[in-house]
Amino acid sequence: MYGINKHMVASPSQRVDLLRSVPEDSWVAMSVDETRIIAVGPSFAEADKAARDAGATDYFITRSPDAWSNRVF
């Protein structure tokens, strides 16, 4: 799938698989194309620092769910 900038981005199922691979209720630094996890931490600041320490410059930080269950919004 290609995004607005014609860059490869992860499919929704790939994104879920990545987030399921990290501890629940943690902060996750992901590549902007959402295809890999750069760093994980218990707080936003720790995930950000770990990503910078890994040499990453182009990433975003999100939070993994506190529990994987069906939710209706």
PQR file of N, CA, C, O and H, with PARSE charges and radii, in Angstrom:
ATOM      1  N   MET A   1       0.851  -1.168   0.000 -0.4000 1.5000
ATOM      2  CA  MET A   1       0.000   0.000   0.000 -0.0000 2.0000
ATOM      3  C   MET A   1       0.895   1.229   0.000  0.5500 1.7000
ATOM      4  O   MET A   1       1.930   1.246   0.668 -0.5500 1.4000
ATOM      5  N   TYR A   2       0.511   2.236  -0.731 -0.4000 1.5000
ATOM      6  CA  TYR A   2       1.295   3.458  -0.801 -0.0000 2.0000
ATOM      7  C   TYR A   2       0.510   4.620  -0.214  0.5500 1.7000
ATOM      8  O   TYR A   2      -0.689   4.766  -0.449 -0.5500 1.4000
ATOM      9  H   TYR A   2      -0.329   2.222  -1.273  0.4000 1.0000
ATOM     10  N   GLY A   3       1.219   5.448   0.562 -0.4000 1.5000
ATOM     11  CA  GLY A   3       0.596   6.603   1.181 -0.0000 2.0000
ATOM     12  C   GLY A   3       0.630   7.804   0.254  0.5500 1.7000
ATOM     13  O   GLY A   3       0.945   7.680  -0.930 -0.5500 1.4000
ATOM     14  H   GLY A   3       2.193   5.328   0.753  0.4000 1.0000
ATOM     15  N   ILE A   4       0.308   8.945   0.791 -0.4000 1.5000
ATOM     16  CA  ILE A   4       0.240  10.184   0.023 -0.0000 2.0000
ATOM     17  C   ILE A   4       1.577  10.490  -0.651  0.5500 1.7000
ATOM     18  O   ILE A   4       1.607  10.947  -1.794 -0.5500 1.4000
ATOM     19  H   ILE A   4       0.052   9.045   1.753  0.4000 1.0000
ATOM     20  N   ASN A   5       2.663  10.242   0.043 -0.4000 1.5000
ATOM     21  CA  ASN A   5       3.984  10.543  -0.505 -0.0000 2.0000
ATOM     22  C   ASN A   5       4.544   9.403  -1.345  0.5500 1.7000
ATOM     23  O   ASN A   5       5.726   9.419  -1.691 -0.5500 1.4000
ATOM     24  H   ASN A   5       2.638   9.870   0.971  0.4000 1.0000
ATOM     25  N   LYS A   6       3.730   8.431  -1.673 -0.4000 1.5000
ATOM     26  CA  LYS A   6       4.142   7.286  -2.479 -0.0000 2.0000
ATOM     27  C   LYS A   6       5.223   6.449  -1.802  0.5500 1.7000
ATOM     28  O   LYS A   6       6.005   5.780  -2.477 -0.5500 1.4000
ATOM     29  H   LYS A   6       2.770   8.418  -1.392  0.4000 1.0000
ATOM     30  N   HIS A   7       5.267   6.485  -0.486 -0.4000 1.5000
ATOM     31  CA  HIS A   7       6.206   5.657   0.260 -0.0000 2.0000
ATOM     32  C   HIS A   7       5.459   4.426   0.745  0.5500 1.7000
ATOM     33  O   HIS A   7       4.258   4.476   1.009 -0.5500 1.4000
ATOM     34  H   HIS A   7       4.632   7.029   0.062  0.4000 1.0000
ATOM     35  N   MET A   8       6.173   3.338   0.857 -0.4000 1.5000
ATOM     36  CA  MET A   8       5.565   2.109   1.340 -0.0000 2.0000
ATOM     37  C   MET A   8       5.133   2.305   2.793  0.5500 1.7000
ATOM     38  O   MET A   8       5.896   2.833   3.602 -0.5500 1.4000
ATOM     39  H   MET A   8       7.149   3.298   0.642  0.4000 1.0000
ATOM     40  N   VAL A   9       3.936   1.890   3.119 -0.4000 1.5000
ATOM     41  CA  VAL A   9       3.448   1.935   4.495 -0.0000 2.0000
ATOM     42  C   VAL A   9       2.875   0.570   4.844  0.5500 1.7000
ATOM     43  O   VAL A   9       2.440  -0.182   3.972 -0.5500 1.4000
ATOM     44  H   VAL A   9       3.316   1.461   2.462  0.4000 1.0000
ATOM     45  N   ALA A  10       2.885   0.272   6.117 -0.4000 1.5000
ATOM     46  CA  ALA A  10       2.380  -1.013   6.580 -0.0000 2.0000
ATOM     47  C   ALA A  10       0.867  -1.084   6.415  0.5500 1.7000
ATOM     48  O   ALA A  10       0.168  -0.074   6.501 -0.5500 1.4000
ATOM     49  H   ALA A  10       3.239   0.883   6.825  0.4000 1.0000
ATOM     50  N   SER A  11       0.388  -2.273   6.182 -0.4000 1.5000
ATOM     51  CA  SER A  11      -1.056  -2.486   6.146 -0.0000 2.0000
ATOM     52  C   SER A  11      -1.564  -2.479   7.584  0.5500 1.7000
ATOM     53  O   SER A  11      -0.768  -2.632   8.510 -0.5500 1.4000
ATOM     54  H   SER A  11       0.956  -3.093   6.112  0.4000 1.0000
ATOM     55  N   PRO A  12      -2.856  -2.309   7.794 -0.5600 1.5000
ATOM     56  CA  PRO A  12      -3.389  -2.345   9.156  0.2800 2.0000
ATOM     57  C   PRO A  12      -3.026  -3.639   9.894  0.5500 1.7000
ATOM     58  O   PRO A  12      -2.699  -3.595  11.080 -0.5500 1.4000
ATOM     59  N   SER A  13      -3.077  -4.776   9.218 -0.4000 1.5000
ATOM     60  CA  SER A  13      -2.758  -6.038   9.898 -0.0000 2.0000
ATOM     61  C   SER A  13      -1.272  -6.109  10.252  0.5500 1.7000
ATOM     62  O   SER A  13      -0.922  -6.657  11.297 -0.5500 1.4000
ATOM     63  H   SER A  13      -3.343  -4.812   8.254  0.4000 1.0000
ATOM     64  N   GLN A  14      -0.394  -5.570   9.410 -0.4000 1.5000
ATOM     65  CA  GLN A  14       1.034  -5.534   9.736 -0.0000 2.0000
ATOM     66  C   GLN A  14       1.285  -4.634  10.942  0.5500 1.7000
ATOM     67  O   GLN A  14       2.091  -4.963  11.812 -0.5500 1.4000
ATOM     68  H   GLN A  14      -0.679  -5.125   8.561  0.4000 1.0000
ATOM     69  N   ARG A  15       0.592  -3.500  10.988 -0.4000 1.5000
ATOM     70  CA  ARG A  15       0.734  -2.569  12.104 -0.0000 2.0000
ATOM     71  C   ARG A  15       0.298  -3.233  13.410  0.5500 1.7000
ATOM     72  O   ARG A  15       0.968  -3.098  14.433 -0.5500 1.4000
ATOM     73  H   ARG A  15      -0.062  -3.233  10.280  0.4000 1.0000
ATOM     74  N   VAL A  16      -0.817  -3.946  13.373 -0.4000 1.5000
ATOM     75  CA  VAL A  16      -1.305  -4.639  14.569 -0.0000 2.0000
ATOM     76  C   VAL A  16      -0.308  -5.710  14.998  0.5500 1.7000
ATOM     77  O   VAL A  16      -0.022  -5.847  16.188 -0.5500 1.4000
ATOM     78  H   VAL A  16      -1.362  -4.056  12.541  0.4000 1.0000
ATOM     79  N   ASP A  17       0.223  -6.470  14.043 -0.4000 1.5000
ATOM     80  CA  ASP A  17       1.215  -7.498  14.377 -0.0000 2.0000
ATOM     81  C   ASP A  17       2.429  -6.886  15.064  0.5500 1.7000
ATOM     82  O   ASP A  17       2.936  -7.444  16.037 -0.5500 1.4000
ATOM     83  H   ASP A  17      -0.010  -6.359  13.077  0.4000 1.0000
ATOM     84  N   LEU A  18       2.900  -5.749  14.569 -0.4000 1.5000
ATOM     85  CA  LEU A  18       4.036  -5.082  15.205 -0.0000 2.0000
ATOM     86  C   LEU A  18       3.698  -4.651  16.626  0.5500 1.7000
ATOM     87  O   LEU A  18       4.474  -4.885  17.552 -0.5500 1.4000
ATOM     88  H   LEU A  18       2.488  -5.296  13.778  0.4000 1.0000
ATOM     89  N   LEU A  19       2.543  -4.023  16.797 -0.4000 1.5000
ATOM     90  CA  LEU A  19       2.171  -3.556  18.135 -0.0000 2.0000
ATOM     91  C   LEU A  19       1.927  -4.712  19.099  0.5500 1.7000
ATOM     92  O   LEU A  19       2.170  -4.579  20.299 -0.5500 1.4000
ATOM     93  H   LEU A  19       1.913  -3.832  16.044  0.4000 1.0000
ATOM     94  N   ARG A  20       1.451  -5.841  18.588 -0.4000 1.5000
ATOM     95  CA  ARG A  20       1.261  -7.012  19.452 -0.0000 2.0000
ATOM     96  C   ARG A  20       2.591  -7.609  19.908  0.5500 1.7000
ATOM     97  O   ARG A  20       2.628  -8.373  20.873 -0.5500 1.4000
ATOM     98  H   ARG A  20       1.254  -5.949  17.614  0.4000 1.0000
ATOM     99  N   SER A  21       3.679  -7.266  19.226 -0.4000 1.5000
ATOM    100  CA  SER A  21       4.982  -7.829  19.574 -0.0000 2.0000
ATOM    101  C   SER A  21       5.666  -7.088  20.726  0.5500 1.7000
ATOM    102  O   SER A  21       6.709  -7.528  21.209 -0.5500 1.4000
ATOM    103  H   SER A  21       3.649  -6.645  18.443  0.4000 1.0000
ATOM    104  N   VAL A  22       5.094  -5.980  21.165 -0.4000 1.5000
ATOM    105  CA  VAL A  22       5.688  -5.212  22.263 -0.0000 2.0000
ATOM    106  C   VAL A  22       4.833  -5.390  23.515  0.5500 1.7000
ATOM    107  O   VAL A  22       3.674  -5.794  23.420 -0.5500 1.4000
ATOM    108  H   VAL A  22       4.247  -5.622  20.772  0.4000 1.0000
ATOM    109  N   PRO A  23       5.395  -5.091  24.687 -0.5600 1.5000
ATOM    110  CA  PRO A  23       4.600  -5.200  25.913  0.2800 2.0000
ATOM    111  C   PRO A  23       3.370  -4.285  25.865  0.5500 1.7000
ATOM    112  O   PRO A  23       3.414  -3.189  25.308 -0.5500 1.4000
ATOM    113  N   GLU A  24       2.287  -4.757  26.456 -0.4000 1.5000
ATOM    114  CA  GLU A  24       1.083  -3.930  26.536 -0.0000 2.0000
ATOM    115  C   GLU A  24       1.377  -2.686  27.360  0.5500 1.7000
ATOM    116  O   GLU A  24       2.224  -2.703  28.254 -0.5500 1.4000
ATOM    117  H   GLU A  24       2.251  -5.648  26.909  0.4000 1.0000
ATOM    118  N   ASP A  25       0.664  -1.604  27.047 -0.4000 1.5000
ATOM    119  CA  ASP A  25       0.757  -0.342  27.779 -0.0000 2.0000
ATOM    120  C   ASP A  25       2.183   0.219  27.797  0.5500 1.7000
ATOM    121  O   ASP A  25       2.657   0.700  28.826 -0.5500 1.4000
ATOM    122  H   ASP A  25      -0.024  -1.590  26.322  0.4000 1.0000
ATOM    123  N   SER A  26       2.856   0.152  26.649 -0.4000 1.5000
ATOM    124  CA  SER A  26       4.195   0.721  26.542 -0.0000 2.0000
ATOM    125  C   SER A  26       4.216   1.750  25.416  0.5500 1.7000
ATOM    126  O   SER A  26       3.313   1.798  24.581 -0.5500 1.4000
ATOM    127  H   SER A  26       2.471  -0.238  25.813  0.4000 1.0000
ATOM    128  N   TRP A  27       5.248   2.559  25.410 -0.4000 1.5000
ATOM    129  CA  TRP A  27       5.421   3.570  24.372 -0.0000 2.0000
ATOM    130  C   TRP A  27       6.342   2.997  23.306  0.5500 1.7000
ATOM    131  O   TRP A  27       7.358   2.375  23.616 -0.5500 1.4000
ATOM    132  H   TRP A  27       5.982   2.520  26.089  0.4000 1.0000
ATOM    133  N   VAL A  28       5.974   3.214  22.039 -0.4000 1.5000
ATOM    134  CA  VAL A  28       6.654   2.566  20.924 -0.0000 2.0000
ATOM    135  C   VAL A  28       7.082   3.608  19.889  0.5500 1.7000
ATOM    136  O   VAL A  28       6.256   4.369  19.385 -0.5500 1.4000
ATOM    137  H   VAL A  28       5.148   3.719  21.787  0.4000 1.0000
ATOM    138  N   ALA A  29       8.377   3.635  19.581 -0.4000 1.5000
ATOM    139  CA  ALA A  29       8.883   4.474  18.491 -0.0000 2.0000
ATOM    140  C   ALA A  29       8.884   3.612  17.239  0.5500 1.7000
ATOM    141  O   ALA A  29       9.534   2.568  17.187 -0.5500 1.4000
ATOM    142  H   ALA A  29       9.048   3.017  19.991  0.4000 1.0000
ATOM    143  N   MET A  30       8.140   4.067  16.221 -0.4000 1.5000
ATOM    144  CA  MET A  30       8.027   3.315  14.971 -0.0000 2.0000
ATOM    145  C   MET A  30       8.546   4.147  13.810  0.5500 1.7000
ATOM    146  O   MET A  30       8.498   5.377  13.835 -0.5500 1.4000
ATOM    147  H   MET A  30       7.612   4.915  16.263  0.4000 1.0000
ATOM    148  N   SER A  31       9.043   3.454  12.795 -0.4000 1.5000
ATOM    149  CA  SER A  31       9.454   4.143  11.570 -0.0000 2.0000
ATOM    150  C   SER A  31       8.219   4.799  10.954  0.5500 1.7000
ATOM    151  O   SER A  31       7.101   4.318  11.138 -0.5500 1.4000
ATOM    152  H   SER A  31       9.082   2.455  12.774  0.4000 1.0000
ATOM    153  N   VAL A  32       8.419   5.885  10.232 -0.4000 1.5000
ATOM    154  CA  VAL A  32       7.278   6.612   9.675 -0.0000 2.0000
ATOM    155  C   VAL A  32       6.480   5.788   8.673  0.5500 1.7000
ATOM    156  O   VAL A  32       5.305   6.070   8.436 -0.5500 1.4000
ATOM    157  H   VAL A  32       9.327   6.276  10.083  0.4000 1.0000
ATOM    158  N   ASP A  33       7.102   4.777   8.085 -0.4000 1.5000
ATOM    159  CA  ASP A  33       6.352   3.910   7.173 -0.0000 2.0000
ATOM    160  C   ASP A  33       5.646   2.776   7.921  0.5500 1.7000
ATOM    161  O   ASP A  33       4.982   1.936   7.314 -0.5500 1.4000
ATOM    162  H   ASP A  33       8.056   4.548   8.277  0.4000 1.0000
ATOM    163  N   GLU A  34       5.801   2.766   9.241 -0.4000 1.5000
ATOM    164  CA  GLU A  34       5.133   1.810  10.135 -0.0000 2.0000
ATOM    165  C   GLU A  34       5.504   0.355   9.852  0.5500 1.7000
ATOM    166  O   GLU A  34       4.703  -0.548  10.093 -0.5500 1.4000
ATOM    167  H   GLU A  34       6.341   3.448   9.734  0.4000 1.0000
ATOM    168  N   THR A  35       6.720   0.125   9.340 -0.4000 1.5000
ATOM    169  CA  THR A  35       7.132  -1.239   9.029 -0.0000 2.0000
ATOM    170  C   THR A  35       8.088  -1.828  10.055  0.5500 1.7000
ATOM    171  O   THR A  35       8.386  -3.021  10.007 -0.5500 1.4000
ATOM    172  H   THR A  35       7.370   0.859   9.144  0.4000 1.0000
ATOM    173  N   ARG A  36       8.581  -0.997  10.996 -0.4000 1.5000
ATOM    174  CA  ARG A  36       9.477  -1.547  12.011 -0.0000 2.0000
ATOM    175  C   ARG A  36       9.418  -0.745  13.304  0.5500 1.7000
ATOM    176  O   ARG A  36       9.117   0.449  13.323 -0.5500 1.4000
ATOM    177  H   ARG A  36       8.339  -0.027  11.035  0.4000 1.0000
ATOM    178  N   ILE A  37       9.716  -1.452  14.366 -0.4000 1.5000
ATOM    179  CA  ILE A  37       9.793  -0.831  15.684 -0.0000 2.0000
ATOM    180  C   ILE A  37      11.234  -0.428  15.919  0.5500 1.7000
ATOM    181  O   ILE A  37      12.149  -1.232  15.742 -0.5500 1.4000
ATOM    182  H   ILE A  37       9.961  -2.422  14.350  0.4000 1.0000
ATOM    183  N   ILE A  38      11.430   0.798  16.311 -0.4000 1.5000
ATOM    184  CA  ILE A  38      12.771   1.317  16.554 -0.0000 2.0000
ATOM    185  C   ILE A  38      13.142   1.180  18.022  0.5500 1.7000
ATOM    186  O   ILE A  38      14.268   0.805  18.349 -0.5500 1.4000
ATOM    187  H   ILE A  38      10.687   1.451  16.455  0.4000 1.0000
ATOM    188  N   ALA A  39      12.197   1.483  18.908 -0.4000 1.5000
ATOM    189  CA  ALA A  39      12.467   1.428  20.343 -0.0000 2.0000
ATOM    190  C   ALA A  39      11.156   1.301  21.106  0.5500 1.7000
ATOM    191  O   ALA A  39      10.086   1.644  20.603 -0.5500 1.4000
ATOM    192  H   ALA A  39      11.283   1.788  18.643  0.4000 1.0000
ATOM    193  N   VAL A  40      11.265   0.804  22.326 -0.4000 1.5000
ATOM    194  CA  VAL A  40      10.109   0.651  23.212 -0.0000 2.0000
ATOM    195  C   VAL A  40      10.531   1.122  24.597  0.5500 1.7000
ATOM    196  O   VAL A  40      11.669   0.902  25.010 -0.5500 1.4000
ATOM    197  H   VAL A  40      12.134   0.526  22.735  0.4000 1.0000
ATOM    198  N   GLY A  41       9.625   1.765  25.309 -0.4000 1.5000
ATOM    199  CA  GLY A  41       9.928   2.195  26.664 -0.0000 2.0000
ATOM    200  C   GLY A  41       8.675   2.321  27.498  0.5500 1.7000
ATOM    201  O   GLY A  41       7.570   2.386  26.959 -0.5500 1.4000
ATOM    202  H   GLY A  41       8.700   1.944  24.973  0.4000 1.0000
ATOM    203  N   PRO A  42       8.836   2.356  28.814 -0.5600 1.5000
ATOM    204  CA  PRO A  42       7.680   2.491  29.702  0.2800 2.0000
ATOM    205  C   PRO A  42       7.092   3.902  29.724  0.5500 1.7000
ATOM    206  O   PRO A  42       5.974   4.107  30.197 -0.5500 1.4000
ATOM    207  N   SER A  43       7.854   4.877  29.209 -0.4000 1.5000
ATOM    208  CA  SER A  43       7.352   6.251  29.137 -0.0000 2.0000
ATOM    209  C   SER A  43       7.684   6.826  27.759  0.5500 1.7000
ATOM    210  O   SER A  43       8.540   6.307  27.043 -0.5500 1.4000
ATOM    211  H   SER A  43       8.762   4.710  28.825  0.4000 1.0000
ATOM    212  N   PHE A  44       6.996   7.899  27.408 -0.4000 1.5000
ATOM    213  CA  PHE A  44       7.265   8.581  26.139 -0.0000 2.0000
ATOM    214  C   PHE A  44       8.728   9.003  26.070  0.5500 1.7000
ATOM    215  O   PHE A  44       9.406   8.769  25.069 -0.5500 1.4000
ATOM    216  H   PHE A  44       6.301   8.321  27.989  0.4000 1.0000
ATOM    217  N   ALA A  45       9.208   9.629  27.145 -0.4000 1.5000
ATOM    218  CA  ALA A  45      10.582  10.139  27.161 -0.0000 2.0000
ATOM    219  C   ALA A  45      11.602   9.021  26.987  0.5500 1.7000
ATOM    220  O   ALA A  45      12.595   9.195  26.282 -0.5500 1.4000
ATOM    221  H   ALA A  45       8.657   9.819  27.958  0.4000 1.0000
ATOM    222  N   GLU A  46      11.367   7.874  27.622 -0.4000 1.5000
ATOM    223  CA  GLU A  46      12.320   6.768  27.511 -0.0000 2.0000
ATOM    224  C   GLU A  46      12.308   6.149  26.112  0.5500 1.7000
ATOM    225  O   GLU A  46      13.360   5.772  25.598 -0.5500 1.4000
ATOM    226  H   GLU A  46      10.559   7.732  28.195  0.4000 1.0000
ATOM    227  N   ALA A  47      11.143   6.042  25.498 -0.4000 1.5000
ATOM    228  CA  ALA A  47      11.070   5.523  24.129 -0.0000 2.0000
ATOM    229  C   ALA A  47      11.743   6.497  23.165  0.5500 1.7000
ATOM    230  O   ALA A  47      12.444   6.076  22.245 -0.5500 1.4000
ATOM    231  H   ALA A  47      10.288   6.348  25.916  0.4000 1.0000
ATOM    232  N   ASP A  48      11.533   7.788  23.373 -0.4000 1.5000
ATOM    233  CA  ASP A  48      12.156   8.802  22.528 -0.0000 2.0000
ATOM    234  C   ASP A  48      13.673   8.765  22.667  0.5500 1.7000
ATOM    235  O   ASP A  48      14.389   8.807  21.667 -0.5500 1.4000
ATOM    236  H   ASP A  48      10.963   8.130  24.120  0.4000 1.0000
ATOM    237  N   LYS A  49      14.163   8.686  23.889 -0.4000 1.5000
ATOM    238  CA  LYS A  49      15.609   8.633  24.119 -0.0000 2.0000
ATOM    239  C   LYS A  49      16.206   7.377  23.498  0.5500 1.7000
ATOM    240  O   LYS A  49      17.264   7.443  22.872 -0.5500 1.4000
ATOM    241  H   LYS A  49      13.581   8.651  24.702  0.4000 1.0000
ATOM    242  N   ALA A  50      15.544   6.235  23.662 -0.4000 1.5000
ATOM    243  CA  ALA A  50      16.049   4.982  23.092 -0.0000 2.0000
ATOM    244  C   ALA A  50      16.103   5.059  21.566  0.5500 1.7000
ATOM    245  O   ALA A  50      17.038   4.544  20.952 -0.5500 1.4000
ATOM    246  H   ALA A  50      14.684   6.181  24.170  0.4000 1.0000
ATOM    247  N   ALA A  51      15.117   5.691  20.961 -0.4000 1.5000
ATOM    248  CA  ALA A  51      15.111   5.837  19.500 -0.0000 2.0000
ATOM    249  C   ALA A  51      16.259   6.739  19.051  0.5500 1.7000
ATOM    250  O   ALA A  51      16.949   6.430  18.080 -0.5500 1.4000
ATOM    251  H   ALA A  51      14.358   6.109  21.460  0.4000 1.0000
ATOM    252  N   ARG A  52      16.461   7.842  19.750 -0.4000 1.5000
ATOM    253  CA  ARG A  52      17.566   8.742  19.401 -0.0000 2.0000
ATOM    254  C   ARG A  52      18.913   8.060  19.620  0.5500 1.7000
ATOM    255  O   ARG A  52      19.830   8.212  18.814 -0.5500 1.4000
ATOM    256  H   ARG A  52      15.900   8.093  20.539  0.4000 1.0000
ATOM    257  N   ASP A  53      19.028   7.300  20.727 -0.4000 1.5000
ATOM    258  CA  ASP A  53      20.266   6.565  21.006 -0.0000 2.0000
ATOM    259  C   ASP A  53      20.551   5.519  19.930  0.5500 1.7000
ATOM    260  O   ASP A  53      21.708   5.186  19.674 -0.5500 1.4000
ATOM    261  H   ASP A  53      18.283   7.177  21.382  0.4000 1.0000
ATOM    262  N   ALA A  54      19.493   5.002  19.300 -0.4000 1.5000
ATOM    263  CA  ALA A  54      19.644   4.022  18.219 -0.0000 2.0000
ATOM    264  C   ALA A  54      19.989   4.700  16.893  0.5500 1.7000
ATOM    265  O   ALA A  54      20.189   4.029  15.880 -0.5500 1.4000
ATOM    266  H   ALA A  54      18.553   5.273  19.507  0.4000 1.0000
ATOM    267  N   GLY A  55      20.057   6.030  16.905 -0.4000 1.5000
ATOM    268  CA  GLY A  55      20.420   6.769  15.699 -0.0000 2.0000
ATOM    269  C   GLY A  55      19.246   7.143  14.814  0.5500 1.7000
ATOM    270  O   GLY A  55      19.439   7.655  13.711 -0.5500 1.4000
ATOM    271  H   GLY A  55      19.894   6.575  17.727  0.4000 1.0000
ATOM    272  N   ALA A  56      18.046   6.896  15.278 -0.4000 1.5000
ATOM    273  CA  ALA A  56      16.856   7.205  14.474 -0.0000 2.0000
ATOM    274  C   ALA A  56      16.608   8.709  14.456  0.5500 1.7000
ATOM    275  O   ALA A  56      16.802   9.401  15.455 -0.5500 1.4000
ATOM    276  H   ALA A  56      17.889   6.480  16.174  0.4000 1.0000
ATOM    277  N   THR A  57      16.176   9.196  13.302 -0.4000 1.5000
ATOM    278  CA  THR A  57      15.840  10.615  13.175 -0.0000 2.0000
ATOM    279  C   THR A  57      14.443  10.811  12.601  0.5500 1.7000
ATOM    280  O   THR A  57      13.880  11.900  12.713 -0.5500 1.4000
ATOM    281  H   THR A  57      16.019   8.634  12.490  0.4000 1.0000
ATOM    282  N   ASP A  58      13.883   9.791  11.999 -0.4000 1.5000
ATOM    283  CA  ASP A  58      12.587   9.899  11.332 -0.0000 2.0000
ATOM    284  C   ASP A  58      11.658   8.822  11.877  0.5500 1.7000
ATOM    285  O   ASP A  58      11.613   7.709  11.353 -0.5500 1.4000
ATOM    286  H   ASP A  58      14.340   8.906  11.909  0.4000 1.0000
ATOM    287  N   TYR A  59      10.918   9.155  12.928 -0.4000 1.5000
ATOM    288  CA  TYR A  59      10.054   8.185  13.587 -0.0000 2.0000
ATOM    289  C   TYR A  59       8.911   8.914  14.272  0.5500 1.7000
ATOM    290  O   TYR A  59       8.911  10.139  14.387 -0.5500 1.4000
ATOM    291  H   TYR A  59      10.954  10.059  13.354  0.4000 1.0000
ATOM    292  N   PHE A  60       7.942   8.140  14.722 -0.4000 1.5000
ATOM    293  CA  PHE A  60       6.882   8.707  15.547 -0.0000 2.0000
ATOM    294  C   PHE A  60       6.695   7.788  16.742  0.5500 1.7000
ATOM    295  O   PHE A  60       7.122   6.634  16.722 -0.5500 1.4000
ATOM    296  H   PHE A  60       7.942   7.144  14.629  0.4000 1.0000
ATOM    297  N   ILE A  61       6.062   8.303  17.770 -0.4000 1.5000
ATOM    298  CA  ILE A  61       5.858   7.521  18.989 -0.0000 2.0000
ATOM    299  C   ILE A  61       4.371   7.368  19.230  0.5500 1.7000
ATOM    300  O   ILE A  61       3.603   8.326  19.146 -0.5500 1.4000
ATOM    301  H   ILE A  61       5.715   9.241  17.786  0.4000 1.0000
ATOM    302  N   THR A  62       3.987   6.151  19.529 -0.4000 1.5000
ATOM    303  CA  THR A  62       2.602   5.836  19.844 -0.0000 2.0000
ATOM    304  C   THR A  62       2.590   4.939  21.073  0.5500 1.7000
ATOM    305  O   THR A  62       3.642   4.524  21.559 -0.5500 1.4000
ATOM    306  H   THR A  62       4.611   5.372  19.598  0.4000 1.0000
ATOM    307  N   ARG A  63       1.428   4.652  21.556 -0.4000 1.5000
ATOM    308  CA  ARG A  63       1.316   3.800  22.741 -0.0000 2.0000
ATOM    309  C   ARG A  63       0.622   2.509  22.366  0.5500 1.7000
ATOM    310  O   ARG A  63      -0.346   2.512  21.605 -0.5500 1.4000
ATOM    311  H   ARG A  63       0.574   4.989  21.161  0.4000 1.0000
ATOM    312  N   SER A  64       1.120   1.400  22.907 -0.4000 1.5000
ATOM    313  CA  SER A  64       0.447   0.122  22.676 -0.0000 2.0000
ATOM    314  C   SER A  64      -0.753   0.038  23.621  0.5500 1.7000
ATOM    315  O   SER A  64      -0.752   0.669  24.678 -0.5500 1.4000
ATOM    316  H   SER A  64       1.906   1.398  23.525  0.4000 1.0000
ATOM    317  N   PRO A  65      -1.762  -0.725  23.251 -0.5600 1.5000
ATOM    318  CA  PRO A  65      -2.957  -0.831  24.100  0.2800 2.0000
ATOM    319  C   PRO A  65      -2.620  -1.418  25.471  0.5500 1.7000
ATOM    320  O   PRO A  65      -1.667  -2.182  25.621 -0.5500 1.4000
ATOM    321  N   ASP A  66      -3.420  -1.045  26.459 -0.4000 1.5000
ATOM    322  CA  ASP A  66      -3.218  -1.616  27.793 -0.0000 2.0000
ATOM    323  C   ASP A  66      -3.715  -3.053  27.862  0.5500 1.7000
ATOM    324  O   ASP A  66      -3.353  -3.791  28.778 -0.5500 1.4000
ATOM    325  H   ASP A  66      -4.195  -0.425  26.337  0.4000 1.0000
ATOM    326  N   ALA A  67      -4.530  -3.451  26.913 -0.4000 1.5000
ATOM    327  CA  ALA A  67      -5.006  -4.839  26.808 -0.0000 2.0000
ATOM    328  C   ALA A  67      -5.527  -5.036  25.395  0.5500 1.7000
ATOM    329  O   ALA A  67      -6.113  -4.127  24.807 -0.5500 1.4000
ATOM    330  H   ALA A  67      -4.824  -2.852  26.169  0.4000 1.0000
ATOM    331  N   TRP A  68      -5.311  -6.222  24.854 -0.4000 1.5000
ATOM    332  CA  TRP A  68      -5.826  -6.533  23.517 -0.0000 2.0000
ATOM    333  C   TRP A  68      -7.183  -7.180  23.674  0.5500 1.7000
ATOM    334  O   TRP A  68      -7.289  -8.344  24.060 -0.5500 1.4000
ATOM    335  H   TRP A  68      -4.834  -6.961  25.331  0.4000 1.0000
ATOM    336  N   SER A  69      -8.211  -6.426  23.376 -0.4000 1.5000
ATOM    337  CA  SER A  69      -9.571  -6.951  23.437 -0.0000 2.0000
ATOM    338  C   SER A  69     -10.398  -6.243  22.371  0.5500 1.7000
ATOM    339  O   SER A  69     -10.002  -5.201  21.848 -0.5500 1.4000
ATOM    340  H   SER A  69      -8.126  -5.481  23.062  0.4000 1.0000
ATOM    341  N   ASN A  70     -11.524  -6.812  22.066 -0.4000 1.5000
ATOM    342  CA  ASN A  70     -12.417  -6.169  21.104 -0.0000 2.0000
ATOM    343  C   ASN A  70     -13.011  -4.923  21.735  0.5500 1.7000
ATOM    344  O   ASN A  70     -13.504  -4.963  22.862 -0.5500 1.4000
ATOM    345  H   ASN A  70     -11.845  -7.658  22.491  0.4000 1.0000
ATOM    346  N   ARG A  71     -12.962  -3.830  21.013 -0.4000 1.5000
ATOM    347  CA  ARG A  71     -13.515  -2.570  21.518 -0.0000 2.0000
ATOM    348  C   ARG A  71     -14.417  -1.978  20.454  0.5500 1.7000
ATOM    349  O   ARG A  71     -14.169  -2.114  19.256 -0.5500 1.4000
ATOM    350  H   ARG A  71     -12.562  -3.797  20.098  0.4000 1.0000
ATOM    351  N   VAL A  72     -15.451  -1.329  20.908 -0.4000 1.5000
ATOM    352  CA  VAL A  72     -16.362  -0.652  19.995 -0.0000 2.0000
ATOM    353  C   VAL A  72     -16.276   0.835  20.295  0.5500 1.7000
ATOM    354  O   VAL A  72     -16.401   1.255  21.445 -0.5500 1.4000
ATOM    355  H   VAL A  72     -15.652  -1.219  21.882  0.4000 1.0000
ATOM    356  N   PHE A  73     -16.062   1.623  19.258 -0.4000 1.5000
ATOM    357  CA  PHE A  73     -15.970   3.077  19.439 -0.0000 2.0000
ATOM    358  C   PHE A  73     -17.120   3.750  18.751  0.5500 1.7000
ATOM    359  O   PHE A  73     -17.227   4.976  18.784 -0.5500 1.4000
ATOM    360  H   PHE A  73     -15.960   1.282  18.324  0.4000 1.0000
TER
END
